[in-house]
Amino acid sequence: MEDRITELEIRLALQDDLLDELNRVVSRQQQQMEFLAQELRRLQQMVRTIEPGKQPSLRDEIPPHY
């Protein structure tokens, strides 16, 4: 009986560790999704500002290091 309780305690501890790791992964993925959604909104805004029929030029956009 003692061995069985020990086995269950070990399994519970491993499941707790797994749950913590899964929570970290979900949190990291949520941050990535928020970043990507923000980038998507930025790109949509850029597309909306392009005049129809006009080809965008690389000279129109100044690199961020300037």
Phi, psi and omega in degrees: 000319179299319179297321181294319178294318178299316178301315180294322178295320178296314179299319179296317179297318178295321178293323176298317178298317180296318179297319177299316179296317178297321177298319178296318180296315180297318179298315179297319179295323177297317178297318179295319179295320178296318177297314181295323177295320178296317177297320179298316178299319179297316179293321177298320178296320178298317181296321180295331183278348179283129179290141179300134178085348181266130177277126178293145180249146176295335179288340179288339183245123179273132179301151184298340183277359178268000000 
